[in-house]
Amino acid sequence: MRLRSVATLVALAVAPHATSCATAEPTTADPPRAERAQLAPSALQVPDSTPLQEPTAGASVTLASADAPTIAGPCPADMVDVKVACIDRFEAPNEKGAAPLLMQSVKDGETWCKQRGKRLCTEDEWDRACEGPSGKAFPYGAKYEASRCNDDGKFIAPSWKKLGRWPGAEADAEMKRLDQSEPSGARAGCVSDEGVFDLTGNVGEWVVRTKDNETNYSHVVKGCFWGRCFRPPHTPSCEYVNYAHPAGYRSYELGFRCCKDRSK
């Protein structure tokens, strides 16, 4: 897969509740095997002032008007009306066949969406898009189906030391080794009844927290990623939430998609 590098200085940080991809302070060696088993892919903390980087490696981004409603409902042409909001049909950059953005922080997502007249989705909006009007457990139905979405890949333990040198050639190579994302919409069956793709699997998606959890950070991650989920039962359902990271974290499997208020 092509790498979406973000030019910034980074430092590895620990997430208070390592139910997901929290990391330790930079060391000269990787975490012990037992510790790695409890960690999700490395989270890199960066200042909120980090400049936003657009998709690289030739990824094309097509921007539809943020204000043009579609025939189907009061949403832009590149979004889906899920009644509580308009939501991007695909993970950012919201284009079928494009590689999803990775190594994204909340600030990256907020800036990217705002530039397009949109915003990050709330947890409630994302859940509604995933569950559909009938409240399904998975975007495609009531039961989990292996390989329906890109969510059952093999977990590859990252080298925290190499990722800690990002951006740089060694970190770039490590990112490429870890990346198992697929182009948006690659799996035709990984779609909700209303037409939203890749809600579970592929990349984790930052959303604004609207429900209480153990950390109550301002944002949480929904949808798990290509390596399933990090807490038991590890099933990438609509309900699953990763609440382990503050908004300043970024990680090689983290991305987002945008939402927008419906036209009145």
N, C-alpha and C positions, 0 to 999 in steps of 0.2 A: 504493500500500500504506500501511497505517497504521504510524506510527513508534512504536517502543518506546524512549522516551527514558530515560536513566538520569541522575539528578541528581548530578553530581560534577564536581570540577575536574579537568581533564585537561591533559596536556602531550604533544606529539608526541615520539616517541623512535625511535632507529635500531635495527633488528634486526641482529645481527652478520653474518648471512648472508642477504642480501636475495633469497632465492629465492621469497619470498612478499610479504606486505603490509607490510613494514617501511617506516618513514618517516624523514625527516630532522628535525632540530631546527626549531622554528617559525621561519619566515622571513617576509619581506614579499612573497615571490613563490612560485609553485608550482615544484616541481622541473623541471629541463629535460626536454624530451620524451624524450631518450635514456634518462635516468634513470628516468622513469615507466614505460618499457617493461619495466624489470627489477623493478618493484615491484608488489606486490599492493595491494589497497585499504588505506587508511590504518589503522595500528594506533595506538591511543591508550593510553598507559600511565597507570594510575591506581593509587593506594595500595590495598593489600588490604583496608583498612578501609572502603572505599567502601560506603555502605548499598545493599543489594539493592533493586532496584525491581521491583515486580510488573508483569505485562502491563498496558498501558494501552489507550486508544482503544476501550474496550468489549470487549476480548478476554475471553472466558469461559474459565475453567479449571475442569475437573471433576476432583476428586481421588478416586481409588479407594483403598480400603484398601491400605496397603503390605504387609499381612500375609495378605491373603485369597488363597489359591491358586485357580487356575482349574481347570475340569474337565480341560483339556488338559495341565496340568502344574503344578509347584510354583511358580507365579508369580502375582503380583497380576493382577487382571482387565485392567488397562491396560498390561500388559507381555507380552512374548513370551519363551517358553522357548527359548533357543538352546544348551541343554545345559551350557555353561560358566557361564552367568549368565542372569538375567532382564534384558531390555532394553526400554526404552520403545518402543512401537509407532510413535510419531511424535516429531519433534524437539520440544523444550520450547516451549510448555507441554503437550505430549503430548495434544493434542486434535485430532481430525479436523476440518478446516475452519478451524482457528485460525491466525492469523499467527504464524510462528516468532519467538522472541525474538532480537533482534539487539543488537549492541554489548555482547556479553557477555565478561567476563573469566573466568578459571578460578575465582576466588573467588566470582563470581556463581553459576556453575554448581554449585560445591560447596555453597554455602548453600542454593540453591533445591532441589537434590536432597535434602539432609539434612533440610530441613523436611518432606519427603514420605517419610521413612524410606528414602531411596535414596542413591546416590552417583554420581559421574561414572564412566563406563565406563573400563575399561583399554583400551589399544591392542589387546591380544590378544582381548578380548571383542568389541570393535567389529569387528575383522577377521573373527572367526568369524560374527558376525551378518550381515555383508555377503557373505562367501563362501559361507555355508551349509555343510551337511555334506559337499558334494561339492567344495568349494574352487573355486567359480566366480570368474572374473576380475571380473565385475560382478554386482551383486545379482540381476539379472534373467536372466543367462546368460553364455555364454562370449565373446561379441563385443559391442563397443560399438554402441549404437543411438542415433543422434542424436534428440533430443526425447523419448526414452523417459522421461527425468528432466529436471528444470529445471536443466540443466547446460551449455547451449550458447548462453547469452545473450551479448549484445554487451558487451564490457568498456567501461565509462565511466570515464575518468580522473577521479579525485576532485580537488577543490581542498583541498589540505592546510591552507591558510590558513583556509578557512571551517570545516573540521572541527575545527581547533584552537580555535575559539570555542565549541565545544560544552561544556555545554548552552547553548543560546541560539537565537533565532529564525533567524539566518543558518545556523548549523550544522544545525538541524532541517530547513530547506529543502534544504540540500545532501544530507542523509541521504535525504530523500524522492526527490530526483532520482536518487540512486544505487541505491536499493532496487528489486531485481527479484525478490525472493522471492515465493513463492506459498503459499497456505494449505496446511497439512499435508494430505497425501493427495490433493492436487488432480489428480495424474497417477496414475491407477489402475494403470498398468503399471510404475511406479517402486516396486517392492516385491520383497522377497526371497521365496524359496519358503516361508519360515516366517512371513511376514506382517509384516515390518518395512518401513516406508515411508521414502522419501527419504534413503536412506543415502548416495547420491551426488547431488551437486547441491543446490540450494536454499540452505542455509546451511552453512558449515563448522562442524564439531563438535569441541569440545575433548575430549580424552581423556587419561588418565594414560599417559605413555610407558612401554612395557615392552621396547622394542627399541632398540639402539644406532643413532645417526645422527650427522651431522656436528656438531651442537651439544649433544646430550644434555641439553636442557632437561627439566624435570620433566614437561611436558605437550607434546603435539603436536596438530595439527588434522587431522582426517580428513574425507574426502568431498568435498573441493574446495568449490565453491559455484556459484551460478547462472551465473557467467562461466567455467566449466570450471576448469582448474588453471593454476598459474603457472610451473611448470617443464616443459620438454619431457618427454614428448610431449604434455602438456596434456590427456591423456585421463583423465576422472574414474573411475578404477578403484578397486576395493577396496584394492589395494596402495598406492596413492599416499598419501604423507604429507607434510604441511607442518610442518617442524621449525624454522621461522625465529624463533619468538617465545617469550619468557619468559612465565611464567604471569600476570604483571601486565598484559599487553597486552589491549586490547579493540579491536575493529574493526567497521565497519558490516556486515560479512558473517559475523560469527562468532556462533555459538550453541552448543548442546550438546544432548544427551539423557542421560537417567539410566539407570543399571543397578542391580542388586540381586542379592545372593547368592541362589541357589535354596534353597527350603525343603528341609530334610533329610527 
